[in-house]
């Protein structure tokens, strides 16, 4: 259909005829139409809006004449037409490939995938975890490179820079908005897929490890457990999440209350910067080292590896999951949990999963209290009786495991899985999803919780879930400026809002996305303010995006302050120092602090 459209309107005159003819099909304002369209076909509204503004500047009548309001679906099609000619793309493509081969490095030929390769689509799609972005409407990379060495990464950076190509860096492909493998900008891009840079080197004597950016968290946990049952690492629960992206965005997990974030436990790193140089902590300096531990590594370069501090875990840990419905006092339990969850012994983490459920054939809301305790059941039960007796925890609710077995417990893998299934090669269920995040600074009242439950009975809520993760413990001891991640003391818990659905349900995708946006709007009075904070690793383009080119610091602050609060200023200063030309940029990348001056003078 796209090719027919382009071939039918391949002259400027016929294109304009079509443009004005299609305009009469709607009376809505162009920007409103564009936002609606962009949600339905997975184009980001900033991308459509930028193109629309270009059209309006070129043809002012498009804005001033009511009868010529343009449907965004046609605007998005026009983007395809007005984007870079195929001949130009082909020239860039060829120059880039020649550059890659110019070093007479035969090994890189094995890891270059172009659209003409039979493996191109399988490599592209293999790490796309959110299949909302498998749409044929999404722009594809000119080239995918899966480096075998650090030198390969240097080569890609240098060749991309010399050919004016953007870079997308993919570790595990879990970016919630797909920004590690797609682009909403018109500029051609390449993907650097880090899957082959997955070496793990563990030193049990110093309790440290060097891990490649392409290592999956499941692989990491498995490798640590093989070395010692009493060592672990505080990071997330999904085994296929890539360490490179996860750590660079902060890295929350089940050990966070005990040991802080993954980024809090990084002691060295290696990165390829905008000049193509490989830097470690000493050569990059403390400012850049600070920035890549929670500020999003892809704004500053390509993370090659992290050196991490491993942490002590007991031989036996205890897990439980206790479900309570509204009819079983869930409202009062959640309300009480808000007041005590962040105050509990730091060896104890209790998260709450809130979903729509059925009980006795009746639709209700269920709160699942899921826990990890670093100790035995015998120690946990009296602790729970003292701190959270209302939950009514029983011995039979609890399971004693090794720490690596607890990682499997929280991984939500299919029944019958073993710890060996934590490695990245294991297929992991993929869904469509849209996520958002919040931080809560004071308990939400029971009345407000009851209002929240009503939202879980609305149309679209069947795809919904809220995960409440407590703070406290070690998190309250670390300064909010120690790393770019600022959500420390004063935040009692985090909320992850989730809408997730399957291929069979995808016809209703807009209903689910609309639902999560309504839910997010409802929660506004009850969460952090000025700014309403968000977690970078739960990326959300609804918060705002950079326009193509040099977005100013002030423009980027719309979303940047939500992720980083005042740390956004320092991040932008670091960006100015290490990448003043803004080579490493994407829809929510950190802008150089002085880009606002350049932007005004452009």
C-alpha positions as CSV (number, residue, x, y, z in Angstrom):
1,X,0.0,0.0,0.0
2,X,2.8,2.4,0.9
3,X,4.6,1.7,-2.4
4,X,1.3,2.2,-4.4
5,X,0.7,5.5,-2.6
6,X,4.2,6.7,-3.3
7,X,4.2,5.7,-7.0
8,X,0.8,7.3,-7.5
9,X,1.9,10.6,-6.1
10,X,5.5,10.9,-7.3
11,X,5.3,14.4,-8.7
12,X,4.9,17.6,-6.6
13,X,1.8,18.7,-8.4
14,X,-0.1,15.4,-8.0
15,X,1.1,15.2,-4.4
16,X,-0.3,18.6,-3.6
17,X,-3.5,17.7,-5.3
18,X,-3.8,14.7,-3.1
19,X,-2.8,16.7,-0.1
20,X,-5.6,19.2,-0.5
21,X,-8.2,16.6,-1.6
22,X,-7.5,14.5,1.5
23,X,-7.8,17.6,3.7
24,X,-11.6,17.8,3.4
25,X,-12.0,14.4,5.2
26,X,-11.7,15.9,8.7
27,X,-12.6,19.1,10.5
28,X,-10.4,18.5,13.5
29,X,-7.4,20.7,14.1
30,X,-4.2,19.3,12.5
31,X,-2.2,18.9,15.7
32,X,-5.1,17.1,17.5
33,X,-5.5,14.8,14.5
34,X,-1.8,14.1,14.5
35,X,-1.8,13.1,18.1
36,X,-4.7,10.8,17.6
37,X,-3.2,9.3,14.5
38,X,0.2,8.9,16.2
39,X,-1.2,6.9,19.0
40,X,-3.0,4.5,16.7
41,X,-0.2,3.7,14.3
42,X,2.7,4.0,16.8
43,X,4.2,7.2,15.4
44,X,5.3,9.5,18.1
45,X,3.3,12.8,18.0
46,X,6.5,14.9,18.1
47,X,7.6,13.3,14.8
48,X,4.2,14.0,13.1
49,X,3.9,17.4,14.6
50,X,7.3,18.4,13.5
51,X,6.5,17.4,9.9
52,X,3.1,19.1,10.2
53,X,4.7,22.4,11.2
54,X,7.1,22.1,8.3
55,X,4.2,21.7,5.9
56,X,2.3,24.7,7.5
57,X,5.4,26.9,7.2
58,X,5.7,25.9,3.5
59,X,1.9,26.2,2.8
60,X,0.4,28.7,5.3
61,X,-3.0,28.1,3.9
62,X,-3.0,24.7,5.5
63,X,-3.4,26.3,8.9
64,X,-5.6,29.2,8.0
65,X,-8.3,27.6,5.8
66,X,-10.8,25.6,7.8
67,X,-11.7,23.4,4.8
68,X,-8.1,22.2,4.5
69,X,-7.4,20.5,7.7
70,X,-5.3,17.5,7.0
71,X,-5.8,14.0,8.5
72,X,-2.7,12.9,10.2
73,X,-2.7,9.4,8.6
74,X,-2.0,11.2,5.3
75,X,0.6,13.4,6.9
76,X,2.4,10.4,8.2
77,X,2.3,9.0,4.7
78,X,3.7,12.2,3.4
79,X,6.6,11.9,5.8
80,X,7.5,8.7,4.0
81,X,7.4,10.6,0.7
82,X,9.3,13.7,1.8
83,X,11.9,11.8,3.7
84,X,15.4,11.3,2.3
85,X,15.4,9.9,-1.3
86,X,16.2,6.3,-1.6
87,X,19.2,7.1,-3.9
88,X,20.7,9.3,-1.1
89,X,20.1,6.6,1.5
90,X,21.7,4.1,-0.7
91,X,24.8,6.3,-1.1
92,X,25.1,6.8,2.7
93,X,24.5,3.0,3.2
94,X,27.4,2.2,0.8
95,X,29.7,4.8,2.2
96,X,29.0,3.5,5.7
97,X,29.7,-0.1,4.7
98,X,32.9,0.9,2.9
99,X,34.0,2.7,6.1
100,X,33.4,-0.4,8.2
101,X,35.5,-2.5,5.9
102,X,38.3,0.1,5.5
103,X,40.3,-1.3,8.4
104,X,40.7,-4.6,6.6
105,X,38.9,-6.3,9.6
106,X,37.4,-9.4,8.2
107,X,35.6,-10.3,11.4
108,X,33.2,-7.4,11.2
109,X,31.8,-8.8,7.9
110,X,30.3,-11.6,10.0
111,X,28.2,-9.2,12.1
112,X,26.8,-6.7,9.6
113,X,23.2,-7.1,8.6
114,X,21.5,-5.0,5.9
115,X,17.9,-5.2,4.6
116,X,19.2,-7.4,1.8
117,X,20.4,-10.1,4.3
118,X,18.1,-12.9,4.9
119,X,18.9,-12.7,8.6
120,X,18.2,-8.9,8.9
121,X,14.6,-9.2,10.1
122,X,15.2,-12.0,12.5
123,X,18.2,-10.1,14.1
124,X,16.1,-6.9,14.3
125,X,13.1,-8.6,15.8
126,X,14.9,-11.0,18.1
127,X,15.4,-8.5,20.9
128,X,12.3,-6.4,20.4
129,X,10.5,-7.2,23.7
130,X,7.5,-4.8,23.1
131,X,5.9,-6.2,20.0
132,X,3.9,-2.9,19.7
133,X,7.0,-1.8,17.8
134,X,7.0,-4.7,15.3
135,X,4.6,-2.6,13.2
136,X,5.6,-2.3,9.5
137,X,5.0,1.4,9.9
138,X,8.1,1.7,12.1
139,X,11.3,3.0,10.4
140,X,14.0,0.4,10.1
141,X,17.7,0.8,10.5
142,X,20.0,1.0,7.5
143,X,22.3,-1.4,9.1
144,X,22.5,-3.6,12.2
145,X,25.9,-4.4,13.7
146,X,26.4,-7.0,16.4
147,X,30.0,-6.3,17.5
148,X,32.3,-9.0,18.5
149,X,34.9,-6.7,20.1
150,X,35.3,-3.2,21.5
151,X,37.1,-2.3,18.3
152,X,34.0,-3.1,16.3
153,X,32.1,-0.6,18.4
154,X,34.7,2.1,17.9
155,X,34.5,1.4,14.2
156,X,30.7,1.8,14.1
157,X,30.8,5.0,16.1
158,X,33.5,6.6,13.8
159,X,31.9,5.5,10.6
160,X,28.4,6.6,11.7
161,X,29.7,10.0,12.7
162,X,31.6,10.5,9.4
163,X,28.4,9.6,7.5
164,X,25.9,11.6,9.5
165,X,24.1,8.5,10.8
166,X,22.4,8.2,14.2
167,X,23.2,5.3,16.5
168,X,20.7,3.2,18.5
169,X,22.4,1.0,21.2
170,X,20.5,-2.1,22.2
171,X,21.5,-4.4,25.1
172,X,18.4,-6.4,25.8
173,X,15.7,-4.5,23.9
174,X,13.5,-3.8,26.9
175,X,13.3,0.0,26.4
176,X,9.6,0.6,27.1
177,X,9.3,2.9,24.1
178,X,11.6,1.0,21.8
179,X,14.3,3.7,21.6
180,X,17.1,1.2,21.6
181,X,16.1,-0.1,18.2
182,X,13.9,2.5,16.4
183,X,13.9,6.2,15.6
184,X,11.2,8.7,15.0
185,X,13.6,11.1,13.4
186,X,14.1,11.4,9.6
187,X,17.8,11.0,9.8
188,X,18.9,7.4,8.9
189,X,20.2,5.3,11.8
190,X,22.1,2.1,12.6
191,X,21.7,-0.3,15.5
192,X,24.6,-1.4,17.6
193,X,23.3,-4.6,19.1
194,X,25.5,-5.6,22.1
195,X,24.4,-9.2,22.3
196,X,27.9,-10.6,21.6
197,X,29.7,-8.4,24.2
198,X,28.4,-10.7,27.0
199,X,31.6,-11.7,28.8
200,X,31.3,-12.1,32.6
201,X,34.5,-12.2,34.7
202,X,34.0,-12.8,38.4
203,X,36.6,-12.3,41.1
204,X,35.2,-13.9,44.3
205,X,38.1,-12.7,46.4
206,X,37.4,-9.0,45.8
207,X,33.6,-9.7,45.3
208,X,33.7,-7.9,42.0
209,X,32.8,-8.7,38.4
210,X,33.4,-7.2,34.9
211,X,30.2,-7.7,32.8
212,X,29.7,-6.8,29.2
213,X,26.9,-4.5,28.2
214,X,25.2,-7.3,26.4
215,X,24.9,-9.6,29.4
216,X,21.3,-10.4,30.4
217,X,20.5,-10.1,34.1
218,X,19.5,-13.8,34.2
219,X,22.9,-14.7,32.8
220,X,24.6,-12.5,35.4
221,X,22.7,-14.1,38.3
222,X,23.4,-17.6,37.0
223,X,27.1,-16.9,36.6
224,X,27.4,-15.4,40.1
225,X,25.6,-18.4,41.7
226,X,28.0,-20.8,39.9
227,X,30.9,-19.1,41.6
228,X,29.3,-18.7,45.1
229,X,25.8,-19.3,46.6
230,X,26.5,-16.4,49.0
231,X,27.0,-13.7,46.4
232,X,24.4,-11.7,44.5
233,X,23.8,-8.4,42.8
234,X,21.0,-5.8,43.3
235,X,19.3,-5.5,40.0
236,X,15.9,-6.2,38.3
237,X,13.9,-9.4,38.1
238,X,13.4,-9.9,34.4
239,X,16.2,-12.2,33.2
240,X,16.4,-11.0,29.6
241,X,16.9,-7.3,30.5
242,X,20.4,-6.2,29.3
243,X,22.8,-5.1,31.9
244,X,24.1,-2.2,29.8
245,X,20.8,-0.3,29.7
246,X,19.5,-1.4,33.0
247,X,22.4,-0.2,35.1
248,X,22.8,3.0,33.1
249,X,19.2,3.9,34.0
250,X,19.6,3.1,37.7
251,X,18.5,-0.5,38.1
252,X,15.9,-1.2,40.8
253,X,15.2,-4.7,42.1
254,X,14.4,-7.0,45.0
255,X,17.7,-6.1,46.9
256,X,17.3,-2.4,46.5
257,X,16.2,-1.7,50.1
258,X,19.3,-3.7,51.3
259,X,22.0,-2.5,48.9
260,X,20.6,0.3,46.8
261,X,20.4,0.3,43.0
262,X,22.5,-1.6,40.5
263,X,24.1,1.8,39.6
264,X,25.0,2.4,43.2
265,X,27.2,-0.7,43.1
266,X,29.2,0.1,40.0
267,X,32.9,0.8,40.6
268,X,34.3,1.1,37.1
269,X,33.1,1.2,33.5
270,X,34.3,1.2,29.9
271,X,32.6,3.4,27.2
272,X,33.2,4.5,23.6
273,X,32.8,8.2,23.5
274,X,31.8,10.5,20.6
275,X,35.4,10.6,19.4
276,X,35.5,6.8,19.1
277,X,37.9,6.5,22.1
278,X,37.6,3.8,24.8
279,X,37.6,5.3,28.2
280,X,37.6,3.7,31.7
281,X,36.7,5.5,35.0
282,X,40.1,7.1,35.3
283,X,40.3,8.4,31.7
284,X,36.7,9.4,31.5
285,X,36.7,11.4,34.7
286,X,34.3,11.4,37.6
287,X,31.7,13.6,36.0
288,X,31.1,11.2,33.1
289,X,31.3,8.2,35.4
290,X,28.6,9.8,37.5
291,X,26.4,10.4,34.5
292,X,26.4,6.8,33.2
293,X,25.2,5.4,36.5
294,X,21.6,6.4,36.3
295,X,21.6,9.1,33.6
296,X,21.1,6.8,30.6
297,X,24.4,5.7,29.0
298,X,23.2,6.2,25.4
299,X,23.3,10.0,25.8
300,X,27.0,9.9,26.4
301,X,28.4,7.0,24.3
302,X,28.3,3.3,24.0
303,X,28.7,1.4,27.3
304,X,31.0,-1.5,26.7
305,X,31.1,-3.0,30.2
306,X,30.6,-2.3,33.9
307,X,32.7,-3.4,36.8
308,X,30.3,-4.1,39.7
309,X,30.5,-4.7,43.4
310,X,28.9,-8.0,44.3
311,X,26.9,-8.2,47.6
312,X,26.5,-10.8,50.3
313,X,23.3,-13.0,50.4
314,X,22.5,-15.7,52.9
315,X,22.4,-19.4,52.0
316,X,18.7,-19.5,52.6
317,X,16.2,-16.8,51.6
318,X,12.4,-16.8,52.0
319,X,9.7,-15.8,49.5
320,X,6.0,-15.6,49.7
321,X,3.0,-14.3,47.7
322,X,-0.2,-13.7,49.5
323,X,-3.3,-12.6,47.6
324,X,-6.1,-10.5,49.1
325,X,-9.2,-9.3,47.3
326,X,-11.4,-6.3,48.2
327,X,-13.7,-8.7,50.0
328,X,-10.6,-9.8,52.1
329,X,-9.8,-6.3,53.3
330,X,-7.4,-5.4,50.5
331,X,-8.1,-1.7,50.8
332,X,-7.1,-1.5,54.4
333,X,-4.1,-3.8,53.8
334,X,-2.7,-1.6,51.0
335,X,-3.3,1.5,53.0
336,X,-1.4,0.1,56.0
337,X,1.4,-1.3,53.7
338,X,2.0,2.3,52.5
339,X,2.8,3.3,56.0
340,X,5.1,0.4,56.9
341,X,6.5,-1.0,53.7
342,X,9.4,1.5,53.5
343,X,10.0,1.2,57.3
344,X,10.5,-2.6,57.5
345,X,13.7,-4.3,58.3
346,X,15.9,-3.7,55.2
347,X,16.3,-7.5,54.8
348,X,12.6,-7.6,54.0
349,X,11.0,-6.4,50.8
350,X,7.2,-6.5,50.2
351,X,5.9,-5.4,46.9
352,X,2.2,-5.2,46.0
353,X,0.7,-6.2,42.6
354,X,-2.7,-4.8,42.0
355,X,-4.9,-6.2,39.2
356,X,-8.5,-6.9,38.2
357,X,-9.5,-10.4,39.2
358,X,-12.5,-12.7,39.6
359,X,-13.5,-14.2,42.9
360,X,-16.5,-16.6,43.1
361,X,-17.5,-15.5,39.6
362,X,-17.5,-11.9,40.6
363,X,-15.2,-9.2,39.3
364,X,-13.1,-7.6,42.0
365,X,-9.6,-6.1,42.6
366,X,-6.8,-8.2,44.0
367,X,-3.7,-7.1,45.8
368,X,-0.9,-9.7,45.8
369,X,1.7,-9.1,48.5
370,X,5.0,-10.5,47.1
371,X,8.1,-10.7,49.3
372,X,11.8,-11.5,49.5
373,X,13.3,-11.9,52.9
374,X,17.0,-12.5,53.3
375,X,16.7,-15.1,56.0
376,X,14.7,-18.2,57.1
377,X,11.0,-18.7,57.7
378,X,11.7,-19.0,61.4
379,X,13.1,-15.5,61.5
380,X,10.5,-14.0,59.1
381,X,7.3,-15.1,60.8
382,X,7.9,-13.2,64.1
383,X,9.1,-10.2,62.2
384,X,5.9,-10.1,60.2
385,X,3.8,-10.7,63.3
386,X,5.4,-7.6,64.8
387,X,5.4,-5.3,61.8
388,X,2.5,-6.4,59.6
389,X,0.2,-8.7,61.5
390,X,-2.9,-7.7,59.5
391,X,-1.6,-9.6,56.5
392,X,-1.9,-12.9,58.4
393,X,1.2,-14.5,57.0
394,X,1.4,-18.3,57.7
395,X,4.3,-20.7,57.6
396,X,2.6,-22.5,54.7
397,X,2.6,-19.3,52.6
398,X,6.4,-19.2,52.7
399,X,9.0,-21.0,50.6
400,X,12.7,-21.3,51.5
401,X,15.1,-21.1,48.6
402,X,18.7,-20.2,47.6
403,X,19.1,-16.7,46.3
404,X,19.5,-17.9,42.7
405,X,16.3,-19.9,43.1
406,X,14.5,-16.7,44.3
407,X,15.7,-15.0,41.1
408,X,13.9,-17.8,39.2
409,X,10.8,-17.3,41.5
410,X,10.5,-13.6,40.6
411,X,11.4,-14.1,36.9
412,X,7.8,-15.2,36.1
413,X,9.1,-17.9,33.7
414,X,6.8,-20.8,32.6
415,X,6.0,-23.4,35.2
416,X,8.7,-26.1,35.3
417,X,11.6,-23.7,34.5
418,X,14.9,-24.3,36.3
419,X,17.7,-21.8,37.2
420,X,19.4,-22.8,33.9
421,X,16.5,-21.1,32.1
422,X,17.6,-17.8,33.5
423,X,20.2,-17.5,30.8
424,X,19.3,-15.1,28.0
425,X,19.0,-17.8,25.3
426,X,15.8,-19.0,26.9
427,X,12.7,-17.6,25.0
428,X,10.8,-15.1,27.1
429,X,7.1,-14.3,26.5
430,X,6.6,-11.1,24.5
431,X,3.6,-8.9,24.7
432,X,2.3,-5.5,23.6
433,X,2.5,-3.0,26.5
434,X,2.5,0.6,27.5
435,X,4.0,1.6,30.9
436,X,4.1,4.7,33.1
437,X,5.7,5.4,36.5
438,X,5.1,7.5,39.6
439,X,6.7,8.1,43.0
440,X,4.6,8.5,46.2
441,X,5.7,10.7,49.1
442,X,2.8,10.2,51.5
443,X,0.2,7.5,51.9
444,X,-2.8,7.6,49.6
445,X,-6.0,7.7,51.6
446,X,-8.5,4.8,51.6
447,X,-11.0,7.0,49.8
448,X,-8.5,7.7,47.0
449,X,-7.6,4.0,46.9
450,X,-11.3,3.2,46.4
451,X,-11.4,5.7,43.5
452,X,-8.4,3.8,42.1
453,X,-10.2,0.5,42.3
454,X,-13.1,2.0,40.3
455,X,-10.6,2.6,37.5
456,X,-9.7,-1.1,37.6
457,X,-13.3,-1.9,36.6
458,X,-13.3,0.4,33.6
459,X,-13.1,-0.6,29.9
460,X,-9.5,-1.5,29.2
461,X,-8.5,-2.3,32.8
462,X,-8.5,-6.0,32.0
463,X,-5.0,-5.4,30.6
464,X,-3.9,-3.4,33.6
465,X,-1.6,-3.8,36.6
466,X,0.0,-1.6,39.2
467,X,3.2,-2.6,40.9
468,X,3.9,-0.8,44.2
469,X,7.6,-1.1,45.2
470,X,8.7,0.2,48.6
471,X,11.7,2.4,49.2
472,X,13.5,2.9,52.5
473,X,16.5,1.2,53.9
474,X,19.7,1.8,52.0
475,X,17.9,4.0,49.5
476,X,17.2,6.6,52.2
477,X,20.9,6.7,53.1
478,X,22.2,7.7,49.7
479,X,22.1,11.3,48.6
480,X,19.8,12.2,45.8
481,X,22.8,13.7,43.9
482,X,25.1,10.7,44.5
483,X,24.1,9.4,41.1
484,X,21.6,10.9,38.5
485,X,18.8,8.8,40.0
486,X,17.2,11.3,42.5
487,X,14.3,9.4,44.0
488,X,15.8,8.7,47.4
489,X,14.7,9.9,50.9
490,X,11.1,11.2,51.0
491,X,9.8,8.8,48.4
492,X,8.0,6.0,50.3
493,X,7.3,3.8,47.2
494,X,7.2,3.7,43.5
495,X,4.3,2.9,41.2
496,X,4.7,1.2,37.9
497,X,1.5,1.5,35.8
498,X,1.2,-1.3,33.2
499,X,-1.1,-2.1,30.3
500,X,-0.1,-5.4,28.7
501,X,-1.9,-7.4,26.1
502,X,-1.4,-10.2,23.6
503,X,-1.6,-10.6,19.9
504,X,-5.2,-11.9,20.1
505,X,-6.2,-8.7,22.0
506,X,-4.3,-6.3,19.8
507,X,-7.4,-5.1,18.1
508,X,-8.2,-3.3,21.4
509,X,-4.8,-1.8,21.8
510,X,-6.0,1.8,21.7
511,X,-8.5,1.0,24.4
512,X,-5.7,-0.3,26.7
513,X,-3.5,2.7,26.0
514,X,-6.3,5.1,26.6
515,X,-7.1,3.4,29.9
516,X,-3.6,3.7,31.3
517,X,-3.5,7.3,30.4
518,X,-6.8,7.9,32.2
519,X,-5.4,6.0,35.2
520,X,-2.2,8.2,35.2
521,X,-4.4,11.3,35.1
522,X,-6.4,10.1,38.0
523,X,-3.3,9.5,40.1
524,X,-1.9,13.0,39.7
525,X,-3.2,14.5,43.0
526,X,-1.8,11.6,45.0
527,X,1.8,11.3,43.8
528,X,5.0,13.5,43.7
529,X,4.7,17.0,42.4
530,X,6.9,19.8,41.0
531,X,7.9,17.8,39.2
532,X,5.8,14.7,39.0
533,X,8.7,12.3,39.1
534,X,9.2,9.2,36.8
535,X,11.8,6.4,36.5
536,X,14.1,6.5,33.5
537,X,14.1,2.7,33.0
538,X,10.3,2.9,32.7
539,X,10.6,5.3,29.8
540,X,7.5,7.2,28.8
541,X,7.4,9.4,25.7
542,X,4.1,10.9,26.9
543,X,6.2,13.0,29.2
544,X,7.8,14.8,26.3
545,X,10.5,14.4,23.6
546,X,13.3,16.2,21.9
547,X,12.5,17.5,18.4
548,X,14.9,16.5,15.7
549,X,18.1,18.5,15.7
550,X,19.4,20.5,18.7
551,X,16.7,20.6,21.3
552,X,17.4,23.2,23.9
553,X,17.9,22.4,27.6
554,X,14.7,24.3,28.4
555,X,12.7,22.2,26.0
556,X,14.2,19.0,27.2
557,X,13.5,20.0,30.8
558,X,9.9,19.2,30.3
559,X,10.7,15.5,30.5
560,X,14.2,15.6,32.0
561,X,13.2,17.1,35.3
562,X,10.7,14.3,35.8
563,X,13.4,11.7,35.5
564,X,16.3,13.5,37.1
565,X,15.0,16.5,39.0
566,X,17.9,18.9,39.7
567,X,20.4,16.3,38.5
568,X,19.3,17.2,35.0
569,X,21.4,20.4,35.1
570,X,24.6,18.4,35.9
571,X,23.8,15.8,33.2
572,X,23.4,18.5,30.6
573,X,26.7,20.1,31.7
574,X,28.4,16.7,31.4
575,X,26.9,16.2,28.0
576,X,28.3,19.6,26.9
577,X,31.8,18.5,28.0
578,X,31.9,15.1,26.5
579,X,29.6,15.4,23.4
580,X,29.1,19.1,22.6
581,X,28.0,18.3,19.0
582,X,25.2,16.1,20.4
583,X,26.2,13.1,18.2
584,X,24.6,10.7,20.7
585,X,21.0,11.9,20.5
586,X,17.6,10.4,20.5
587,X,14.0,11.3,21.5
588,X,14.8,11.6,25.2
589,X,18.6,12.0,25.2
590,X,20.3,14.6,27.4
591,X,21.0,17.8,25.4
592,X,24.3,19.7,25.8
593,X,23.6,22.6,28.3
594,X,24.7,25.2,25.7
595,X,22.6,23.7,22.9
596,X,19.9,26.3,23.8
597,X,22.3,29.1,22.7
598,X,23.2,27.2,19.5
599,X,19.5,26.5,18.9
600,X,18.6,30.2,19.2
601,X,21.4,31.2,16.9
602,X,20.6,28.5,14.3
